[in-house]
């Protein structure tokens, strides 16, 4: 049977009985359930007095600055005073990862908020004078069930999942539950929700020389690294730092080491013997860091369907985290505060697209999808929220998609990436596109500031060192890899030139095939699916590769957990 999934998180509600979750705190007109990870307790805020409730979960880098500039005898009161005074200005000043709410009991209004890039995700439900706010959709569904509240399946969420593999807007698998999007806060009053944006990821280029760009990037990146790693030190934690054969996590670990944060445990996972394995191992060894590697060859992480969907709120493809969840479950994570990742480094310091006119052009659907089998059409109004294709893809594929793995990781540790530091992003997007394109600035930065980091191969380049002088060798290696892919396709053999060749593992693992088939057959007849969607799910599962099968199973799992099905699955 599937092992029970323990969920860390919190939920607050007005005019709901939430005791179905466990022991709750009665705060007058609202109640709160807390099962927090509590890695940085002195940073969190939970204040209930004078007709107001203020709650914040997460951590703040500039806490001392906020205390100095706000009225209040301590951090809790300073935070609450500033948030109730001018919520937008308060949130704009904060640096860190956070979400929460501020309830004015006398006015009957509640302000909810998430950080600039939604490192800490937040969801809400509003019906008349009743509301629920939580970081966990499963908790919300449990409360709605216990209070006999009707709710409905969101077919659009399934369509997003079967094409992009992540949500493109505030959708969840439950129509009545919405996600508060990154950089937003909302005022809930008299049954209405007024959403405002206080931060937008956007490109405001400034003319500068290449050398000026390198200096700006290095200064901003070092400050972002300092913030993250000093927060660990503040609480006495060892630094848990991802490491792979790529550049992003490498530069986080390397720069932190250069700045004196040498007490690192580097964690890596991939197919054993692959470039990610060999390169990360060598870097950690040369830097003298502790190092742990988890091979993915057993593909056991593909069994974690219900666990991952419950932990990531069904926001993205359940298998996207690959072995990260199982790795963290095996660690004594109490030793660590933040898992330092290189999330989105490649596309923030470089770009998703190499064509400037396309990147800066009007947003379009159809790119960066995991599957094109269904050919769904989505509302053009969503695209109108973004100025350029780059802004659209970073906000959706980057933040709502790739960063969704943070929701799983945050059941064990807190998370961060210096590349997604607000001030670093503003610096990176001020740099002319021509420098960022094709990793030119990225490679120039490494060459001038951290040349030793370029001594190791780059997985993306097939093991070729990340130097512009090696571009010809990179092209040769890329051609060889493409030729091998074509040969495998012609000969109908599985290509293993990957960190996690899931299709090859699936083809060889009869137990995994049986598990996938059993899960599909036991859940495809859920009554929330109409005939068209059920047919779409069937096509994706029966005709798709392992990723497409996993997309279908993610939809089935969300429906199973939020709308009911059998308890447990045979292993």
C-alpha positions in Angstrom: 0.0 0.0 0.0 1.1 3.6 -0.5 2.7 4.9 2.7 0.9 7.7 4.4 2.0 11.2 3.3 2.6 13.6 6.1 1.8 17.2 5.0 3.4 20.2 6.5 1.4 23.4 6.1 -1.2 25.6 7.6 -4.8 26.7 7.1 -6.9 29.6 8.4 -10.6 30.0 8.0 -13.6 32.1 8.9 -17.1 30.5 9.6 -15.8 27.0 9.0 -15.2 24.1 11.4 -11.7 23.0 10.7 -11.2 20.5 13.6 -11.2 17.7 11.0 -7.5 18.6 10.5 -6.6 18.2 14.1 -5.9 20.6 17.0 -6.7 24.2 16.0 -6.3 27.6 17.5 -9.4 29.7 18.0 -8.6 33.3 17.1 -12.0 34.8 17.7 -13.9 35.1 14.4 -11.4 32.8 12.6 -9.5 29.7 13.4 -6.1 28.3 12.3 -4.5 24.9 12.0 -0.7 24.7 12.0 1.6 21.9 11.1 4.5 24.1 10.0 8.0 22.9 9.1 9.2 25.7 11.4 12.8 25.9 10.2 13.0 29.7 10.9 10.7 30.2 13.9 12.0 33.7 14.8 11.2 34.9 11.3 7.6 33.7 11.3 4.8 36.0 12.5 1.7 34.9 14.4 0.1 37.7 16.3 -3.5 38.0 17.5 -4.5 41.1 19.5 -6.6 44.2 19.3 -9.1 42.8 16.9 -6.4 41.8 14.4 -4.7 38.6 13.4 -1.5 38.6 11.4 0.3 35.5 10.2 3.4 35.0 8.0 5.1 31.7 7.2 8.6 31.7 5.7 11.8 33.6 6.3 12.9 37.2 5.7 16.4 38.3 4.8 16.0 42.0 5.6 14.2 41.5 9.0 16.4 44.0 10.9 15.9 46.7 8.3 12.1 46.2 8.5 12.2 46.4 12.3 14.1 49.6 12.1 11.7 51.3 9.7 8.4 50.1 11.2 6.6 51.0 14.4 6.6 48.2 17.0 8.6 46.9 19.9 9.7 43.7 18.2 9.6 41.9 14.8 6.1 40.5 15.2 4.6 43.9 16.0 6.7 45.7 13.5 5.7 43.3 10.7 2.0 43.6 11.6 2.0 47.3 11.9 3.7 47.8 8.6 1.4 45.3 6.8 -1.8 46.8 8.1 -0.5 50.3 7.4 0.4 50.0 3.7 0.3 46.4 2.6 1.6 47.0 -0.9 4.6 49.1 0.2 5.3 46.6 3.0 5.4 43.6 0.6 7.6 45.5 -2.0 10.2 46.0 0.7 10.4 42.4 1.9 13.1 40.0 0.7 12.8 36.3 1.3 10.2 33.6 0.9 6.9 34.2 2.6 3.1 33.9 2.5 0.3 34.7 4.9 -2.7 36.8 5.8 -3.8 39.8 7.9 -7.4 39.7 9.2 -9.0 42.9 10.4 -11.8 41.5 12.6 -13.6 44.8 13.0 -13.7 45.5 9.3 -14.3 41.9 8.4 -11.6 42.0 5.7 -8.6 39.8 5.2 -5.5 40.6 3.2 -3.6 37.6 1.8 -0.2 37.6 0.1 2.6 35.6 -1.3 6.2 36.6 -2.1 7.4 38.1 -5.4 8.1 34.8 -7.1 5.7 32.6 -5.0 8.5 30.6 -3.5 5.8 30.0 -0.8 2.6 29.2 -2.6 -0.8 30.3 -1.3 -4.4 29.2 -2.1 -7.8 30.7 -1.2 -11.5 30.0 -1.2 -14.2 32.6 -0.7 -18.0 32.2 -0.4 -20.0 35.1 1.1 -18.7 35.7 4.6 -16.7 32.5 4.6 -13.1 32.1 3.5 -10.3 29.6 3.7 -6.6 30.5 3.1 -3.9 27.8 3.1 -0.7 26.6 1.4 -2.2 23.2 1.0 -5.1 22.4 -1.3 -5.6 19.0 0.3 -6.3 20.6 3.7 -8.8 22.9 2.0 -10.7 20.1 0.4 -10.8 18.2 3.7 -12.4 21.2 5.4 -14.9 21.7 2.6 -15.9 18.1 2.8 -16.3 18.2 6.5 -18.5 21.3 6.2 -20.6 19.8 3.4 -19.6 22.5 0.9 -20.2 21.7 -2.7 -17.2 22.0 -5.0 -16.6 21.1 -8.6 -13.9 19.6 -10.9 -11.9 22.1 -13.0 -11.6 20.7 -16.5 -9.3 23.5 -17.5 -6.7 22.4 -15.0 -6.7 19.0 -16.5 -6.2 20.5 -20.0 -3.3 22.6 -18.7 -1.8 19.4 -17.2 -2.2 17.3 -20.4 -0.5 19.9 -22.5 1.9 22.1 -20.6 2.3 19.9 -17.5 1.7 22.8 -15.2 -0.9 25.5 -14.6 -0.9 28.7 -16.7 -3.0 30.8 -14.4 -4.6 30.7 -10.9 -6.4 27.4 -11.6 -6.4 24.3 -9.4 -8.2 21.0 -9.9 -11.1 22.4 -7.8 -13.0 25.2 -9.5 -13.7 27.1 -6.3 -10.1 27.1 -5.1 -7.6 29.5 -6.6 -3.9 30.1 -6.4 -2.7 33.6 -5.5 -0.3 34.3 -8.3 3.3 35.4 -7.7 3.9 39.0 -6.6 0.2 39.5 -5.7 -1.9 40.3 -2.7 -5.6 40.2 -2.4 -8.2 41.9 -0.2 -11.2 39.7 0.7 -14.1 41.7 1.8 -17.9 41.2 1.7 -17.5 38.0 -0.4 -15.4 39.8 -3.0 -11.8 39.3 -3.9 -9.8 42.3 -5.2 -6.4 41.2 -6.5 -3.5 43.6 -6.9 0.0 43.0 -8.2 2.9 44.5 -6.3 5.8 42.9 -8.3 6.2 42.0 -11.9 9.0 40.1 -13.6 9.8 42.3 -16.5 12.7 43.4 -18.7 13.8 47.0 -18.4 17.1 47.0 -20.4 19.8 49.6 -19.6 22.6 50.4 -22.0 25.9 49.2 -20.7 29.2 47.6 -21.8 29.9 43.9 -21.4 32.3 44.6 -18.6 29.8 46.7 -16.8 27.3 43.8 -17.2 29.7 41.3 -15.7 30.4 43.5 -12.7 26.7 44.2 -12.1 25.9 40.4 -12.3 28.7 39.4 -10.0 27.8 42.1 -7.4 24.1 41.2 -7.4 24.7 37.4 -7.4 27.1 37.6 -4.4 24.6 39.6 -2.5 21.9 37.1 -3.2 24.1 34.2 -2.1 25.1 36.1 1.0 21.4 36.6 2.0 20.6 32.9 1.6 23.6 31.4 3.3 23.7 34.0 6.1 20.1 32.9 7.0 21.4 29.4 7.5 24.2 30.7 9.7 21.8 32.8 11.7 20.1 29.6 12.9 23.2 27.4 13.0 22.3 25.2 10.0 24.7 23.4 7.6 24.3 24.5 4.0 22.4 22.0 1.8 23.3 22.8 -1.8 22.2 21.1 -5.0 24.9 20.1 -7.4 24.7 18.7 -10.9 26.6 18.8 -14.2 24.9 22.1 -15.1 26.1 25.6 -14.5 23.4 27.0 -12.2 23.8 24.8 -9.1 27.6 24.8 -9.7 27.8 28.6 -9.5 25.6 28.7 -6.4 27.9 26.2 -4.6 31.1 27.7 -6.1 30.4 31.3 -5.3 29.1 30.5 -1.8 32.4 28.6 -1.2 34.4 31.5 -2.5 32.6 33.8 0.0 33.5 31.5 3.0 30.4 29.4 3.2 32.3 26.2 3.0 30.3 24.0 5.4 28.3 22.6 2.5 26.6 19.2 1.9 26.2 18.9 -1.9 23.4 16.6 -3.0 23.1 15.2 -6.5 20.9 12.6 -8.3 20.8 11.3 -11.8 21.4 8.0 -13.7 24.5 6.5 -12.2 27.6 7.2 -14.3 26.0 10.0 -16.2 27.6 13.4 -16.6 25.7 14.9 -13.7 27.1 12.1 -11.5 30.7 12.4 -12.7 30.9 16.2 -12.9 29.2 17.0 -9.6 31.3 14.4 -7.7 34.5 16.0 -9.0 33.5 19.5 -8.1 32.4 18.6 -4.6 35.6 16.6 -4.1 37.9 19.5 -5.3 36.0 22.0 -3.1 36.2 19.7 -0.1 32.5 19.5 0.5 30.5 16.7 1.9 28.7 14.9 -1.0 25.8 12.6 -1.3 24.7 11.1 -4.6 21.4 9.2 -5.2 21.2 7.1 -8.4 17.9 7.1 -10.1 18.4 3.8 -11.9 15.7 2.0 -9.9 13.1 4.6 -11.0 11.3 4.2 -7.7 10.4 7.9 -7.7 8.0 7.2 -10.5 5.8 5.4 -7.9 5.2 8.5 -5.9 2.1 9.6 -7.7 -0.3 10.4 -4.9 2.4 11.6 -2.5 3.8 14.1 -5.0 0.4 15.4 -6.2 -0.7 15.9 -2.6 2.5 17.7 -1.7 2.7 19.9 -4.8 -1.1 20.7 -4.8 -1.5 19.2 -8.3 0.2 22.3 -9.7 2.5 20.4 -12.0 3.6 17.1 -13.4 4.1 14.8 -10.4 7.3 13.3 -11.7 9.0 16.6 -12.4 11.0 16.5 -9.2 12.5 13.1 -10.3 14.5 11.8 -7.3 14.5 15.0 -5.2 11.6 14.0 -3.0 12.9 10.6 -2.1 16.4 12.0 -1.5 15.1 14.5 1.0 13.0 11.9 2.8 16.2 9.8 3.3 18.1 12.7 4.8 18.1 14.0 8.4 16.8 17.3 7.1 16.6 18.8 10.6 20.3 19.7 10.1 19.4 22.1 7.3 17.5 25.3 6.8 17.4 26.1 3.1 18.0 23.9 0.2 20.0 26.1 -2.1 19.1 25.5 -5.7 20.1 26.9 -9.1 16.4 27.2 -10.0 15.9 29.2 -13.3 19.5 30.4 -13.5 19.9 29.3 -17.1 17.0 31.4 -18.3 17.4 34.4 -16.1 21.1 35.0 -16.7 20.7 33.8 -20.2 17.2 33.3 -21.9 14.6 30.8 -22.9 14.9 31.9 -26.6 17.9 33.0 -28.7 15.9 35.1 -31.2 15.5 38.6 -29.7 12.5 39.5 -31.9 10.6 36.4 -30.8 11.6 36.7 -27.1 10.5 40.3 -27.0 7.5 39.7 -29.2 3.9 39.2 -28.2 3.2 36.1 -26.1 2.1 33.0 -27.8 0.7 29.6 -26.8 2.2 26.4 -28.1 5.8 26.6 -26.8 7.5 24.9 -23.9 4.7 22.2 -23.7 5.4 18.7 -22.5 2.9 17.3 -25.1 1.1 18.5 -28.2 -1.1 15.4 -28.5 -4.3 17.1 -27.4 -4.1 20.4 -29.3 -6.1 22.4 -26.8 -6.9 26.0 -27.3 -6.7 28.4 -24.4 -8.1 31.8 -23.8 -6.2 34.7 -25.5 -7.0 37.0 -22.5 -4.4 35.2 -20.4 -1.6 36.2 -22.9 -2.7 39.8 -22.5 -1.3 39.8 -19.0 2.2 39.7 -20.3 4.2 42.1 -22.4 6.5 39.6 -24.1 7.0 36.0 -24.8 9.9 35.9 -22.4 7.9 37.3 -19.5 5.1 34.8 -20.3 7.3 31.8 -20.3 9.3 32.7 -17.2 6.1 33.4 -15.2 4.4 30.2 -16.4 6.9 27.5 -17.3 9.6 28.9 -14.9 7.7 30.0 -11.8 4.4 28.1 -12.0 6.0 25.0 -13.6 9.6 24.3 -12.7 9.5 26.0 -9.3 6.5 23.8 -8.3 9.0 21.2 -7.0 9.6 23.7 -4.1 6.2 22.7 -2.8 7.4 19.1 -2.4 10.8 20.2 -1.0 9.2 22.4 1.6 7.8 19.4 3.5 11.5 18.8 4.5 13.4 22.0 4.1 12.9 25.6 3.0 14.0 26.5 -0.5 15.7 29.3 -2.4 17.7 30.2 -5.5 20.0 33.2 -5.8 19.0 33.5 -9.4 15.4 34.2 -8.3 16.4 36.8 -5.8 14.3 39.9 -6.6 17.2 42.2 -6.8 19.3 39.8 -8.9 16.4 39.3 -11.3 16.0 43.0 -11.7 19.7 43.3 -12.4 19.7 40.4 -14.9 16.7 41.7 -16.9 18.3 45.2 -17.1 21.1 43.7 -19.2 20.8 44.0 -23.0 19.4 40.8 -24.5 22.4 40.6 -26.9 24.7 39.9 -23.9 22.3 37.4 -22.3 21.6 35.5 -25.5 23.4 32.1 -26.1 24.9 32.2 -22.6 27.4 34.8 -23.7 27.3 36.8 -20.5 27.0 33.7 -18.3 30.2 32.3 -19.8 32.0 35.6 -19.7 31.1 36.1 -16.0 32.5 32.6 -15.2 35.6 33.3 -17.2 36.4 36.6 -15.6 35.3 36.0 -12.0 35.5 32.3 -11.4 37.7 30.7 -14.1 38.4 27.6 -12.1 34.7 26.7 -12.2 35.0 26.3 -16.0 37.6 23.5 -15.7 34.7 21.0 -15.4 32.5 19.9 -18.3 29.0 21.1 -18.8 26.2 18.5 -19.1 24.2 20.7 -21.5 27.2 20.7 -23.8 27.8 17.0 -23.6 30.7 17.3 -21.2 32.5 20.1 -23.1 33.9 22.8 -20.8 31.7 25.9 -20.5 34.0 28.3 -22.5 33.1 30.3 -25.6 36.5 29.2 -27.0 35.1 25.6 -27.0 32.0 26.4 -29.1 33.2 24.4 -32.1 33.9 21.3 -29.9 30.4 21.8 -28.4 28.9 21.8 -31.9 30.7 18.6 -32.7 29.5 17.0 -29.5 25.9 18.2 -30.1 26.0 16.7 -33.6 27.2 13.4 -32.2 24.4 13.4 -29.7 21.7 14.2 -32.2 23.1 11.5 -34.6 22.8 9.0 -31.7 19.3 10.0 -31.0 18.3 9.5 -34.7 20.0 6.2 -34.7 18.1 5.0 -31.6 14.9 6.2 -33.3 15.6 4.3 -36.5 16.6 1.2 -34.7 13.8 1.6 -32.2 16.1 1.4 -29.2 16.0 3.5 -26.1 18.3 6.5 -25.9 20.1 6.6 -22.5 21.9 9.8 -23.0 20.0 11.5 -20.3 20.0 12.3 -16.6 16.9 10.1 -16.2 16.1 8.0 -19.3 12.6 7.2 -18.0 11.3 5.7 -21.2 14.2 3.1 -21.2 13.6 2.3 -17.5 9.9 1.9 -18.1 10.4 -0.4 -21.1 12.6 -2.7 -18.9 10.6 -2.6 -15.7 7.6 -4.9 -15.8 6.6 -4.0 -12.2 6.5 -0.3 -13.0 4.4 -1.0 -16.1 1.9 -3.0 -14.0 1.8 -0.3 -11.4 1.1 2.4 -14.0 -1.6 0.3 -15.7 -3.3 -0.6 -12.4 -3.3 3.0 -11.3 -4.8 4.1 -14.6 -7.5 1.4 -14.7 -8.5 1.9 -11.1 -9.0 5.7 -11.6 -10.0 6.4 -15.1 -13.7 5.9 -14.4 -13.9 8.7 -11.8 -17.3 10.3 -12.2 -15.8 13.8 -12.4 -14.5 13.2 -15.9 -16.8 13.8 -18.9 -16.5 11.5 -21.9 -14.2 13.8 -23.8 -11.7 14.3 -21.0 -11.8 10.5 -20.2 -11.0 9.9 -23.9 -8.1 12.4 -23.8 -6.7 10.7 -20.7 -6.9 7.4 -22.4 -5.0 8.6 -25.5 -2.3 10.2 -23.4 -1.8 7.1 -21.3 -2.1 4.4 -23.9 -0.2 6.2 -26.8 2.1 8.5 -24.9 5.7 8.2 -23.7 6.4 8.0 -20.0 6.2 11.8 -19.5 2.8 11.8 -21.2 1.6 8.8 -19.2 2.7 10.6 -16.1 0.7 13.7 -17.1 -2.4 11.6 -17.4 -1.7 9.9 -14.0 -1.2 13.4 -12.4 -4.7 14.3 -13.5 -6.1 11.0 -12.2 -4.4 11.4 -8.9 -5.7 14.9 -8.3 -9.3 13.8 -9.1 -8.8 10.7 -6.9 -7.6 12.7 -3.9 -9.9 15.7 -4.2 -13.1 14.0 -5.4 -12.8 10.5 -4.0 -11.8 7.0 -5.1 -10.3 3.9 -3.7 -8.0 4.2 -0.7 -4.5 3.0 -1.4 -2.9 1.3 -4.4 -1.1 -2.0 -4.6 2.7 -1.8 -4.9 
